[in-house]
Amino acid sequence: MSFKHIVSRDNPVFKQLKKFADNARERRAEGKTLLDGVHLIESYMATFGEPELVIIPEGKSTVEATGLIQALVDIPTIMLPTLLFAELTPVTNATGILALVKIPQLPVPEKPVFALMLEDIQDPGNIGSMLRTAAASGVEVVYLSISCTDAWSPKALRGGQGAQFVLPIVERADLVKTLQEFEGNSYATAMQGESLYAQDLSTPTAFVIGNEGAGLRSQTMAATTKRITIPMAQTALGSVESLNAGAATAVCLYERMRQVN
C-alpha cells in the first residue's frame, strides 16, 4: 500500500480535514464529513460506495481496521502521527481508521406518515442517538431546526451508528412551517399535557421534541395539534422532574410503533 505521510499541522490537507472534523459550516459548504471507525465506514460503503480518502495513524490499528485498510488499497490514503490523528477523531480510543466521504442526500417522502421534529438540540451525541432510535422505530423523515447541532459531525455520526445513511434528514428546517404543512397530527412533548398513552397514533403522526433544558419554543408549540406528556411513576420520595430529550424521544416513537404494529 502506498500512502502520503503528513507530519505537520500546517499541511493544507490536514488543515482541511480538521475543518471537516470541527466546523459544521465547512461540512455544509463542501458537502463532506469524516467517518470514524470500521462500522460507520462499512455502513456507508454498503449503500454509497467507497470513500474519497482514507486516514490512518502511525503504529498499529485494530484487526478490523487493518482488514478494511487492505480492502481499500486503491483509495488515496494518508498517514498521520498519533497525536494529529487524535485531533480528527471524536473518541479517546480510536479504532485506527477515518474516511472522508460525501454527505449523502436521501429523498424526503412527499407526504410522510411518521416524522420526528427536533428543535434546538445542542448535544451531538443526543442528536445521534435520537436519529438511531428514529431509524429503528420506522420514522420516515427527521426535521432539525436551524439551531440544532449538526447531524453530520463526527460525534453525531458515532451516536447514530449508521442511522444517517438510511434516514432522510432535513436540516435547518422551519419547524412552524413544516408543522403547518404536515398532513396529520403533531404532538409537542411538554411538562403538562394529555398522556402520550391516551393518543391514537395510528394516523399520520409527528412528534416534536425540544431543547434539553428549555423545551420547545412557544411558536412551535402553538403550531402543533396537541401537547402531550409522558406519565412518570410517583414514589414516597416524589418523582423525577422529567425525562431527558433522548429518552422522551424513544418512548414516544416506540409507543407509535407499538400501536401501528
N, C-alpha and C positions, 0 to 999 in steps of 0.2 A: 504494500500500500504506500502511495506517495501522499505527502501532506505538506502544508506550509506551516512552519514553526514560527509563532508570534510570541515575542517575549516582552514587548513594551506596551504600556498603557497608551502611549501616544500613537500607536499604529492605527491608521484610519479604519481598518476593518474591525479591530477590537472596539474602537470608539463607537462605531455604528451599531455593533452588537450590544454594547452597553446601553445605547439609547433604546433599542428594542426591548431590553430587559426592564428598563426603568421608566419609560416615558410612553404614556397612553397616546399622546398626540402623535408621536413618531410612528407608533404602530398603526394608527388610523391613517396617517398620511401615506405610508408606504404599503399598507395592507399586508404586513408581515409580523410574525411573532416568533418567539423561541419556545420550543418544546423541550422539557426536561425529563429524561428517563425513557427506558425501553418501552414501557406500556403505552405512554402517550404517542411516541413516535410510531409504533406499530399500529396503533388505532387510527392515526392519521393516514398512514400509508395504505391501510386496507380499503379506504374509500377515495382518497385524493392523490395517491401516488407518492413518488419519492420527494424528499426534502431538497431544498436548494443548496444547503450547506450543512456539513456535519462538524461539530466542535467536540474535541476530546481533550482530556487533561494529560499531562505528563504522568508517567507511572502506570500503575495497574488499574484496570477497570473491572467491574463485576463480570462474571462469566456471561451473563445475559447481554451486557453491553458490548463485550468483545465479539460475541456472535453477530450482533446487529451491525457493528462496525465492519466486520468482514463481509456481510451481505451487501453493504453499501459502498463497496470498494470503488465503484465508478463515480461516486458523488464527490465533489470538491470537499476537502477536509482540512481543517486547521487544528493544530495542537497548541495548547496554552499551558503555561506554568500553573501549578495547582492553585496558587493564590488568585491569579487572573480568572481562571475557570470558576472559582468560588464566587467571584463578583457577578457572574451571569446566572447563577443558579439560585432558586428560592429556598433550597433545603440545606440543612447542615451536612447531612451525609449523602452527597450526590452519588448517583448511580454510575456516572462516568461517561455520559454522552448527552449532548444537546443537539438540536436540529433547528435550523432556520427554515420556516415554511410560510407559504402564503395563507392568509386567513381565509377560510372557506366561506362562501356566501350561499347558504341554503335557502331554497324557495319558501316563502311565507304563505301559508294557506290563505286563500281569499276570504273564506268565512270560517274561521276556526271555531270549534265547539268546546275546546278546553284550553284556556290560556292562563298564564301567570304574569302578573304585572308587579314589578319591583320598583319602589320609589326610594331614592337616596340611600341605598345600601352602600356602606362605606368599606366594609371589610372584604378583601378579595377572597379570603377563604370561605366566608359566608356565601358570597355570590357563587363560588364554585360548587359548594355543597348543595345549594338551592337548585342550581342547574342540574346537578346529578340526580337529585330527588325528582325534579320535574321530568327529566327524560325517563326515569324508571317508572313513573306513575302515569305516563301516557299524555303529558302535556304536549300540545301541538306547536305552541309558539310562546316565547317569553319576551316581554317588553321591558326594557330598562330605561328609567327616566334619565334626563340629561345629567343629573348629579350623581348617578350611580357610578361606582367604581367600574373599571374596565373589565369586561368578561374575558379578555384575551391576554391579561397579564400572566406571567409565569405562575404566580401564586393561585390565581383563579383557575388556571388550567390544571394545576395539580389538584385543587379541590374538586374540580369537575370530573377528573379521571376519564376523559373522553366524551363527556356529555355535549361539549361544544361542537363535536363533529357530527352529531346526529340530531341536534335540536335547533330549529331556526330561532335566532336571537335578533331582535330589533333593538339596537342601542340608540341612545339619545332620543327616545320617543316622547312625544307629547301625550302623557297618560290621560289627561282630561279629554282630549280629542279622541284618543283611542277608545276610551270608555264610552263616549257618546256614539261611536260608530259600531261598537260591539253588539252583535245581534244575539243577545242572551242576557242572563242575569249575572251581575257583577257583585262581588262580596268584599267589603272592606273589613279587614280584621281590626278590632278595636277592643279597648278595655270594657266598654259597655255596648251591649247589642244582643240580638237574638242568638240562641245557641246554634253553633255550627250543625249539631246533630238534629236540629228541627227543620233543616232546609231540604228541599227536594233538589238534588244536584244532578238529576238525570237529564236535564235540559242543557243547552249550551251554557257553559259556566266559566267565569273568570274570577280568580282570586287576586286581591290587591294587598300587598304586604309593604309596610312602611319601614322607615329608618329604625335601626336597632334601638335608639334612645328616644327619638322624638315622635315616632309613629308616622302616620300619614298626614299630609298637608290637608287643610280644611277644604280647599278647592277640589282636590282629588276625592276626598271622602264624599263630598256632595254629589259628585258625578257617578257614584256607584248606585246600584239598585238597593242595597241593604247593608247595614252594619251587622257584623256577627262577632261573637266571642267564643273562645274555646273554654268550656267549663273546666274548672280545676277543683281538686279534692280539698275539703276542709278537714283540718285535724285539730286536736286540742291546742296546738300551738299556733293555729291560724293556717294561712296558705301562702304560697309564693306570690309575688306581685304579678308576674306574667311569664310566659314562655319567651325564649329568645326568638329572633326572626326565623332562623333556620328550622327550629323545632316546630314553630307555628305553621310554617310552610308545609312541612312534611305531614302534619296532622290533617291539614285542610286538603291537600292533594290526595292523600290516601283515603280520606273519607269519600271524596268524589269517586275515586276508583272503585271503592267497595260498593257504592250504590249502583254504579253502572255495570259492574261485572257480577 
